């Protein structure tokens, strides 16, 4: 069973999960520390998607990127 959950680590090294972890009992874990401070980049990307989709969903864009598909 593998679960990937976002978390933040404070200055004291305490890990805080952003959502509940649906497990029972004790398990081993692997922690990957990203070289960036916590922020709202994913939320910002989601919020800008609607405004950018008008530009992305054009036939000219499909043609320009077709060689990569």
Residue pairs with C-beta under 8 A, 6 or more apart in sequence:
1 23
1 27
3 21
3 22
3 23
5 17
5 18
5 19
5 21
6 17
6 18
6 19
7 15
7 16
7 17
7 18
8 15
8 16
8 18
8 38
9 15
9 16
9 33
10 16
15 31
55 61
